[in-house]
Amino acid sequence: MPAPKDNTYNKKWPTPEKRKAACKAFCDHIAEGYSIESFPLADRKTIRYYAEQHPEDFPPEMLEEAARRGLHEWESIGKRGTIGQIANFNASSWKFNMQNRAGWRDRSDIDARGIFGGPEDAQKIEKLKPRTSEEIALGVMALLTKEDGGENDGSADAG
């Protein structure tokens, strides 16, 4: 016997209550400074699917706030380490983490590219500038909602 139409058998989080709980767990994870990739309950594709299909249960403003809090967590570590409140703080490790996590770059990198590059490199240089927490939060939302080259056509649950 075929499954009834509009069933939720293949849904990871079939009810609004379960979706809201998943969103809260995801936001807590991100706000603690962890990456999207390390979220244990679902992958990026599944989170994006639910954010697109159920924005009332995965509110963008809640996701953006979580991203800001996560960045704050890492900046706080850097601040405390820089002023000596963290024993054996590894500033180089933290710097590389922030370059990868938040797109931070040394100004000398930008200056050197400006010297050797032409006007066509202006857009590339703009992408290397440090981003505000709001830009990072919007970037998280863009990552959650961008297409993966046809991997997720929205016709089935990604979970």
C-alpha angles and dihedrals in degrees: 000000000000121000115263117262116265092023120156098214093121095045118111091204106021100173132057089241092055092044092050090049090050091049091051091049090049093048091048089051093050093042089056088061099258123137127252089244093061096054102125099207099057145354128251092265093055093047090049091049092053093043089054098041099039110028089158089064095037101041112196093222090057091050091047092050090050090052091051091049091050092052089046089054092056094042089051090054089052093048094048091046093048093054092046101256093123116064114230092005110183105216093183092055091047091048093053090047091054092045089056097036101041105018094249117166135180113262088231088062090055093043093050092049089050091055096048099034130073131226090284088067093061093095091049091051091049089057090056095057117107111268129225120242089252091055090049092050090051088047090055090053090048090052091049093050103036121110119250096218095279099318091120115038092173093242096109139026112274093208 
